[in-house]
């Protein structure tokens, strides 16, 4: 495994931010690290990179123990954090050259790497622009270029598409896929579950510093207690029809508001035919119908809860 985290513990006085967490990431994998705000994701990343000291546990990168002074390992890592980390007094090209120069001292190799990074994020036409002249999406792409210009083997991306336009988001996601095809190993955090399903080979959901579940998207969706999620647009339901619908077997929840009925059934046999028969007998016309399995977002909320979290 390219990344091995073994029984990692990080405390802030009485608060346990990371609680005996273990995970492993294979070479060439896109690995999702998910969790609510305050779940410990950023702390895990900072401990993994030895940017934070931790109370116990081990971190191995590229088969070697990671320490704060292991600069040979650090040269092989690219970090793109959620907050934009570029210098406003430098142009796009100068920003990329500066961050690349922290790892590549050879001027010719650095120039080639900077040009490659500019083309990769499609900022070649903006190389002489200053950051304050860039849109939010272009800034995100610049942030990405600064983190990968030195051609790292392990890339850590923390919410790289937050608050960007759809076009820039698409470009960033396509770029991440390309990096993976080139053999790069990527650890990816996001709150956008559709990105996880599009990108990640495997993922771990954590909460309060603990691992809740690890697997690929399909494996994790299969752990949901819910089976079918049925949504119907119907004319007004009588109380008699509502009573009959509430008696359907394996019904976990039934909600009806403003002409839309939503049903969640437990796993097992489909009850759609029975549902439609009740509506037919009650002379209720169905305008629209959809049936779907639980999404990754549904499972995420099911196992982490729906309460709001502070962003810490």
Secondary structure, DSSP 8 states (H G I E B T S, - for coil): --EEEEEEEEEETTEEEEEEEEEEE-TT-EEEEE--TTSSHHHHHHHHTTSS--SEEEEEETTEE--TT-HHHHTTEEEE-SS----TTSBHHHHHHHHHHTT---HHHHHHHHHHHHHHTT-GGGTT-BGGGS-HHHHHHHHHHHHHTT--SEEEEESTTTT--HHHHHHHHHHHHHHHHTT-EEEEE-S-HHHHHHH-SEEEEEETTEEEEEE-HHHHHTT-SEEEEEEEEES---HHHHHHHHT-TTEEEEEEETTEEEEEEESSS--HHHHHHHHHHTT--EEEEEEE---HHHHHHHHH-SS-----
